[in-house]
Amino acid sequence: MIENKQYRISKAEIDGERSLAEVVEGIVGQDALRWYIGQVTGEEIIVEATVSRNEQRLWEDGSDRQFYPGKCAVLNIVPTGVGCNIGGYAGDAAPVTNLLAYSADYLITNPNALNASDFIGLDNNKVLFTDGCCIDLFCKGAVDLRLPYSNRVGLIVERVSDRHLDVVFNVVNAVRAIHGVNVVDVVVTDRPIGGRYVENGSGAVVGALDSTGVLFEACERLIRQGVNAIAITSTFQDVPLEEYARHFNGEYPNPVGGIEAIISYSVTDRYRLPSAHAPLINVKPTNLRHNVVDARGAGEMASESGLACILIGLKRAPQISEKANAGIKDIVNINNLLAVVAPASCLGGIPMLYAEKRDIPVIAVEENQTVLEVFQSRLGLTKTLSARSYAEAAGMVLALKAGISLESIYRPLKTLDRASRAEPLPEAHPGSTATDARAVY
């Protein structure tokens, strides 16, 4: 059983000896498959976690084991299920992701930043298609990202009608013929996978699984066939059609993104290989305001199945195990991480809190609004920089990479002289929710 829980942490429990990430980890425990800070009040931090009754693997901090010099990586986090203004739909964060990729040697991002059913914004080999569980483990320093020449992909398909299975196999054959994806085997389950829609108290959309048995049985069959990346496609229970319509009208978070995350987290956590989930058949609500939907969701509306993009993405998705049984062309370590870029209103996830712990700058992008209100000021983060847009964030990354002080490129520039003395740090620019770059660097 996989379900969702809420934990309330008094701010009085947070002391200077432990980072906020360590405090949360200590409270949610080893059963937490994933977690994030969903709400912050004057007295409490409210953590929303997905917990699993299955045996969890223990991951150790290995950030000191090896450094791979000569390259820098940036992590662009686009959380699913929180209604991101940029990236909360169907691959609409791909342009900003590819922009950021040109500012670094590698750009690490989660699949939903790029996925758009028959379309995918994976423009160059700098972008690393990395599932959420792998990203969390990477940010904790528990794993390295090992970049393969290509993966052997296995596909799990939930049992549906023959007509819908024909759609799936046409997609599989298309990506094999056009994109050269090595799909080793396809397993069609004999029972439902059981993904369900859940809306958390913060307004974020997450998910739950009735049972992992069907999913894990199929994974193990594929692994015996020699696959080292797993794609899953299935249907969902309990998702209200009116929420789908509101999503396509640009008014509601993706109703299925959270369910997809839970499925891929479960597989990656258990088998230590990359995985991704896609809707088997895209839902097309009949109660839409317009037949031409919000441009950000058009990729999904224009495609019958959500499957193609994850098969293409998993072709070169990073491995996290030294026993990945894949030819490796490069390795990225947590020590290569130059910065984390994320929406300014949801800084309570594992990547951002562990970046704070490791003194890695977090660039908070104000224009990417979400349903959450977890800002830097509410969490007391000190390594957070403010960017109005992703264009500004890309410039900040270039400055960090070049070793140029961010203070030196903003105006006014303070003049230092013998009369200079310690003064309060300058306030952030109007409307900012994060520390002004000039105040930190």
N, C-alpha and C positions, 0 to 999 in steps of 0.2 A: 504494500500500500504506500502510495506517495500522496502526501497531503500538505496543506499550508497551515502555518502557525504564526502567531504574533507574539513578540517579546517586548516588554516595556523595561527600559533601562533608565534608572534615575541618573540625572547628570551628576549627582553627588558621588556615584560609583566610579566616575572617571577621574583618575588621578594622573599626575605627571610621570609616574613610573611606567605606565603601559600606554601604548598607542590606542586610539579608538578602535582600530581593527582588532587588536588583541583582546580588548574588553568584550567586543561583540562575539568574537570566536569563542571566548570562554563561556559565554552565556548560551549561545545556540547549540554548542556541542558538536560532536562528531556525526550526529544524525542529519545535520543540515546539508542538503545537497547544494543549495544556493541560498543566498540571502542578500538583502539590501536594506538600507535605512529608508523607510517609506514616509515617515513623518517626524518632525521635530517640534516639540512644544517648549514652553518656558522652562519646564522642569524635567521633561522626559525625552528620550530618544526611542522611537518605536521602530522595531526591526520586523520586517516581513520575511519569513523564511519558508522554504519548501524542504520538508524533511522526508527521509526515506527509512522504512523499516528494514531495508535490505542491508546486508553487511557492507560497510563502507571501507574503502581502501584508505590507509593512512599515508599521507604525503609529507615528506620532510623538507625543510628549508635547505635548498642546495645552492643558494646564490653565491656561496664562496668557493664552489668546487672548480670553476673554470671561467676564464674571461676570454671572449673571442673579439680581439681588437680590430680596428680598421673599418668599422661599420656602425651606423646609428639607426635606431628604430624608433618610430612613433606609434603610439597606440591610439586609435580613434574609436571611442566607445559610443555606440548608438543603441541605447537600451530598448528592448522590445516591450510592448504592452503598456507604455507610459505616454503614448500619444505624441512622440517627438514631432515637432513642426517640420524638421528635416530628418528623414530616415524612418518615420513612423508608418510608412505606407509600403510601397513596393519598389525597393531599390532606389528611392529618391535621394538617398545620401551618397550615391555613387559619384556624382560630380565633385562634391567636396572631399570625398575620400581620395579620389584620384588626384585632386589638387594637392592635398597634404602629402600624398605619396611622392610628389616631385620635390618635396623639401627634405627628404630623408632617403637613406638607402633602402629601408623597408618600412611599409605601413601595415601594421597589424590591425585587423578589424573583424567584428563579428559578422556572420553571414547576412543578417537582415539589413545591414548597411548596403548590400550589393544585390540581394536576391529580388528578382521581379518575374518569377515564373518562367516563361519562355525567354526572358531577357535577363542579362546579368551584367553589372557594370564593372567587370574584372578586366580593366583595360591593359594592364601591364604586369610583368612579373615582380614588380616591387610590392604589390598588394598581396598580403597573406590572409587567405580565407580561413579564419580560425574560430572554432566554435567557442561558446561562452565558458564552458568548463575548462578548456585548454587555456583560455585567457586568464581566468581566475588563478589557475595553478601556476601559470607563468609569472603573474604579478606577485604571487606569494614567494616566488623563487624556488618552487618545488620541481619545476621542469624547465628544460630548454625547448625551444621550437626548432625542430630539425626539418629542414626544407628538402623535400624529395624531388627527384626528377619527375616522377609520377607515382600515383597510388593505384592499387588494385581495389576497385570499388565493388562492394556488394550492396544489393538493394533488398529491403524488406517492404513488402506490399501487403497492406491489410486486405483481407478477402472482401471483394465487392462484386458487382455484376460483371458479366463477360464483356459488356460494352465498355465499361470503365477500365477493365483490365486491358482491353485492346488499346485504349488511349495511352495507358502507362507504357505498354511495350512499344508503341510507336515513338513515344518520347525517348525511351531507352535506345532504340535503334538510331534515332536521329542524332543523339549526342555521341554515339559511337562512330557514326559515319561522318559527322561534320566536325566535331571537336576532338575526336580521337580518344575519348574516355574509355578506359579499360574496365568495362563492367563484367566482372567474373561470373556472377551468378545472381539470380533473382529468386527470392523465397516469398511465396504467397502464403500468408498465415491462414489457418483454418478457423481462427476465432478473432474477435475484435481486439484491438490493442487497448481501447478503453480510455482515451484521452478526454478530459472534461474541462469545460470553461469555468473559471473562478475569477471573481472581481474582489480584490483586496480592499481593506478599509481606506487605503490611501487613494483609491481610484485606479490603481494599476491593475491591469488584467494579467493574471497568471494562469496556472493550470494544475491539474491533478491527474493521477493515473489510478485506475481501479486495481490493476495488477501489473507487475512487470514480467510475469511468467512467460506470456506469449512473446513479448519483445525479446527477452533474453534467450529463449529457446531458438528463435530465428537468428539472433546474433551468433550464437555458438555454432549453428549449422554453417553460416557463412565463413566464420573464422576457420573452421575445419577445411574450407575450400581455398584458404590462403589469402583472403582479403585483408587489407590493412586500413580500410576506410569504409564506413557504413552509412548508407543513405536510408532513410525511413520515410515512407509516404502512407498516410492514413486519413481517415475521416475523424470528425469530432462529435462529441455528444453535448447537448444542452446549450449550444451557442444560439442565442436569440437572433432571428433574422433581422429584427429591427436594429440591433447593434451593428450588424454587417452594413445595413443601409446607412446608418449614421456614420460609420467609418468611411464608406465610399463618398459620402457627402462632406468629408473633412471635419467631422464633429466628434469622433470617438476613437480611442486607441484600437489598434488591430486586435480583434477579438480572439485570434488563435495564436498570436505570437508567444504568449506565455506557455501555452500547452506545448508548442514546438520546442521551446527552450527546455522544459522539464524532460521531454523524451530524449533529446540529444545529451543533456547533462547526465542522465541515467546511464546511457550507453558509454559515453566517454569515461565517466568516473569508474565504471566497472571494468572496462576492457582496455583502457589506456590507448585508445586510437581515436582519430578524428571521426566525428559523425555530424549529421545534419538532418533536419526533418523538413518536409514540405507537404502542403495539403494535396491529397490525392486528386480531388476534383475541386476546382475553385468555385465557391458559392457565388451565385449571381442573383442578388435579391431582386424581387419584382416590384418592390415598393420604393425604388429609387426616385429621387427628385428629378433627375435628368438621366437619360441613357448614356450621355457622355459624362463620366464621373470626374471627380477631382483629379487633376493631372498626375498627382503624386501616386494615385492608386491605379492608374490606367494599365500598367503592365500586368497586373493581376486580372483586371477585367478583360483584357485582350487575349488572355491565355486560358485554355480549358483546364490544364493541370498546373500545379505549382512545382512540378518535379524537375524540370530541365536544369534550372539554375543550380540546385544543390549537387547534381551529378557533375556539372562542369566545375563548380567550386571545389569539390572534393578531389578532383583530379590531382591537384598539387597542394592540398591542405597540409599544413605542418604536422609532423608526427611528434609525439612527446615521449616516446619510449626508446631507449637505446636498443631494444629488441624489435624495432619496427619492421624489420625484414624489408627494407626499402633502400635503394641507392640514395644517399644524402649528398646534396651539393653545397649546403651551407648550414650553419647553426647560429641561432640568435639566443643570447642569454639575457636575463634580467639586467645585467650590467651594461648592456647595449641600449637600454631604453632611455631615450633622451627626454621624452615628455609624454603625457597622457592628455588627450583632447576629449572633452565631454560636454554635454549640455549643462549650463550653469545651475539649473534647478534640480538636478538629480546627481549630486556628488557623493551619495552615501553608499555606492557600490564597492565591491571588493577591489577593483582596479584602482579607483581613486584613493581609497583609504590606505591601501598598501603603498601607493606612490608617495603619499604624505609621510608614511612611516620611513620610507627609504630616501627621503629628500629629493624625490623626482618631481619636477614641476607639473602641476595640473593646469591646463589651459581651459578655462570655463567659458563656453561660447554662449553669449546672452541671447542671440537671435533664435537659437534652437530651443524654443519653449516646450514644456511638458506639463502633464497634469500634476506633477509633484512640486513641492516647495522646499526641497532639501538643498539650501544654498550654503555657500562657504561660511557666511557670517553666522548661520545657525549651528554649524558643526564646529566652529572655531578652528578651521584649517588654516595653516600658515604658509603653505607652499603653493597656493592657488593664484594664478594670473588671470586677469580679465581680458577677454577679447569680444568685441562687439559682433564679429562675424567670423566665418571660417576663412575668409580671405585674410583678415587680420591675424588669425591663429597661424596660418601658413607662414606669414611674414615673421611672426614671433619664433616659430620653429627654425626658420632659416637663420635668424639672429643667434639663437641658442647654439645651433650647429656650428656657426662661424665664430663663436666665442665673443660676440658683440654684446656689450651690456645693454639690456633693454632700456635702462635709464637714459642712455646716451642718444637714443633715437626718438624720445618723447620730448615735448616742450611744454612748459618751460624746463630748462636744464639748470639745476641748482649750481651756483658757483661756490666752490670751497675756498676758504682763505683762513688766515690766522684767527679771524673773529668767529669762525664757524663753531657751533656748539651743538650738542645733542638736542634735537627737537622731535616732537611727535611726527610719526610717519604721515605723509600727505594722504588725504582722503582719496578714495577711488573716484573716477569720473562720474558725473551724474547718472543715476540709473543703474550703476554697477552693482552686481551681487557678489563680486569676488574682489580680492585685493588687487589694486592697480599695479601693473607691471613695474612702474617706477618705484613702488614702495618695497619691492622685494629684490629686484635684480638691477 
